[in-house]
């Protein structure tokens, strides 16, 4: 998990939790190790914080001697020191351990979702929110591909690294199984999609006895998009 690309994936997967201040500093160090020429604005975009927060974190890292500053023309650059690299490595170990525990917990929570999907290779998700962000990594571990996410209101072009489209833009995927990735709005979403989606439509339910999420067929397969 040492490349910028891997860091981007990790940060994206953290969207549904709020990283701590220390985690953000570890992210900052990771990007600076990869490329010390990143500007504060670029770092802010990568870590999803404000440029002023980046400035505060850099001052703290300077005080702790985790980075040193140099000048390149008019620009100030930050180089990660040996102690900063050690802080990064230890922090990465803790972070990945915590993420691993979180992922195992998610697998248990969604374990009953796996069996109904075993016959499929590709699965479309409807709803680009928190559940979508949890499901995409799990589906990939289960050997499934998510070619597109449908969302009626999302301003984002991607959920994780999967393109987000509206219903009228995904005709070519209409034969695939679709999961409504929502609890609070699933009835409204089912009503909107059921008349136009050709493939099977699944919705979630919560098993109070087992404390797990299940998946049930709720419609689809009758009408053309």
JOWOMO-V143708 format. One line per field, one symbol per residue. ss: DSSP state (H for helix, E for strand, - for the rest). psi: psi as a letter, one per 40 degrees, with the letter a starting at -180 (. if undefined). Layout:
# JOWOMO-V143708
ss = ???
psi = ???
This chain:
# JOWOMO-V143708
ss = ---HHHHHHHHHH-------HHHHHHHHHHHHHH-----HHHHHHHH---HHHHHHHHHHHHH---EEEEEE--EEEEEE-HHHHHHHHHHHHHHHHHHHHHHHHHHHH-HHHHHH-----EEEEE---HHHHHHHHHHHH---E---EE-------EE--EEEE-HHH-HHH---EEEE-----HHHHHHHH------EEEEEEEE----EEEEEEEEE-----
psi = feidddddddddeedeihiiddddddddddddddheehidddddddefiidddddddddddddefeiiiihgbeihihhhiddddddddddddddddddddddddddddededddeedeidihhihhfaddddddddddddeeihgdihhhdeheieihbfhihiideefdeeeeiihhhgiddedddddddddeehdiihiiiihhddefihihiheaiedii.
